[in-house]
Each structure stands twice: as structure tokens, then as C-alpha cells.
């Protein structure tokens, strides 16, 4: 079965996010009163798996072993049958 995983990778809460800080400054200069911004990346992967359980295991491996740096980043996954 085909699955589509959207993997969101963001800096851990305790890790400084310089890009997010720059965006806060820029948005505030526009008068928007923003308090905090956390940046990240979104990776969309289409792949085949036997079932949803196998697809979730595969996306966990993708996030842990390749897409996110476990020292400074967290990841989350949205999985849909595709």
C-alpha cells in the first residue's frame, strides 16, 4: 500500500533558533507584535509499506536516522494512505 508521510523537523525547545529570532524581529518591525517563532523544515515522502504499522516504523527510522539531528532537533510525522 502507498503512504504519504509529512515529517516536520524543528529545533528542540531548549535549542536557540537564530532564524526564528530573525523572523520575530522582521515581523515586529512590520508592527505585528509577534512574541516567538520556531522555524523548521517539512519533508514529504511517498513510499510503499505493507500496512500502517510498517509505515509508521519506516517513518520513525527516517526521522531518527536521517532527517533529524537527535541532538538538537525533534520530529513529528503525519501519515496518510496515498
C-alpha positions in Angstrom: 0.0 0.0 0.0 1.2 3.5 -0.8 1.6 6.1 2.1 2.4 9.7 2.2 4.4 10.9 5.3 4.8 14.6 6.1 7.8 14.8 8.5 8.2 18.0 10.4 11.7 18.7 11.8 12.2 21.6 14.3 14.9 22.7 16.8 14.3 21.3 20.3 12.7 23.8 22.6 15.9 24.3 24.6 17.9 25.0 21.5 18.3 28.6 20.2 16.6 29.2 16.8 18.5 32.2 15.2 16.4 32.1 12.1 13.2 32.2 14.2 14.6 35.1 16.2 15.4 37.0 12.9 11.8 36.4 11.7 10.4 37.7 15.1 12.4 40.9 14.6 11.3 41.3 11.0 7.6 40.7 11.8 7.8 43.1 14.8 9.3 45.7 12.5 6.1 45.4 10.5 4.1 46.2 13.6 2.7 42.7 14.0 3.6 42.1 17.7 5.0 38.6 17.4 6.4 37.0 20.5 8.0 33.9 19.3 8.8 32.0 16.0 10.3 28.5 15.7 11.4 27.5 12.2 11.9 24.1 10.8 11.6 22.0 7.7 8.9 19.8 6.2 9.8 16.7 4.2 7.0 14.9 2.3 7.8 11.3 1.4 5.7 8.9 -0.7 6.5 5.2 -0.2 5.1 1.7 -0.1 4.6 -0.3 3.1 2.7 -3.5 3.9 0.4 -1.7 6.4 0.1 1.3 8.6 2.2 -0.2 11.4 5.1 -0.9 8.9 4.7 2.6 7.5 5.0 4.2 11.0 8.1 2.1 11.7 9.6 3.3 8.4 8.9 7.0 9.2 10.4 6.6 12.6 13.6 5.3 11.1 13.5 8.1 8.5 13.3 10.8 11.2 15.7 9.2 13.8 18.4 8.1 11.4 18.5 10.6 8.6 16.1 13.6 8.6 16.5 15.0 12.1 19.6 15.5 14.2 18.6 14.0 17.5 21.0 16.2 19.5 19.3 19.5 18.5 16.1 18.6 16.6 12.8 16.9 17.2 10.5 15.5 14.5 6.9 14.6 14.2 5.1 12.6 11.5 1.7 12.9 9.8 0.9 9.7 7.9 -1.8 9.2 5.3 -2.7 6.4 2.9 -1.9 7.6 -0.5 
